[in-house]
Amino acid sequence: MKTDTDRQKLAYIVPALILAAGLAVSAVIYVTAGTVQETALGPGFDSKEYLRELETYGGTANVLAAEFMQWFEGLWRGRELAFTVAVITVIVSFLVFFTGRRFNSGQK
C-alpha cells in the first residue's frame, strides 16, 4: 500500500515527466520540420477569383469557414505542429498536476 508521501511524490513526478517528454517531442518536431508553404485548400485559395467564387456560392460565412479550416489544418503540419504539441502538453501536464493534488488532498 502506498503512503501519502508516495502519492504526493507521484503527483509531482508524473506531470513533470509528461511535460518533459512532450516538450522534448515538440523540440524534435520543430528542429526536423520545415515551414508549410502550400495552403491547406490548395494553391488557388490565395487568388481573388477563388475567394470571389467562395463568397458567391456561400457568402461571407463560407469565406470565413474556409479561412478557419486553412488555419486549423495548418496547426497540424510543419513547425506549427511543434507549437501545437507544446501547448497541448502544457495543458495536459497542468490538468494531471491539479487532478493529482486534488486527489491527494481528499485522501486523509
Secondary structure, DSSP 8 states (H G I E B T S, - for coil): ---HHHHHHHHHHHHHHHHHHHHHHHHHHHHH-----S-TT-GGGGSHHHHHHHHHHHHHHHHHHHHHHHHHHHTTSHHHHHHHHHHHHHHHHHHHHHHHHHHHHT--
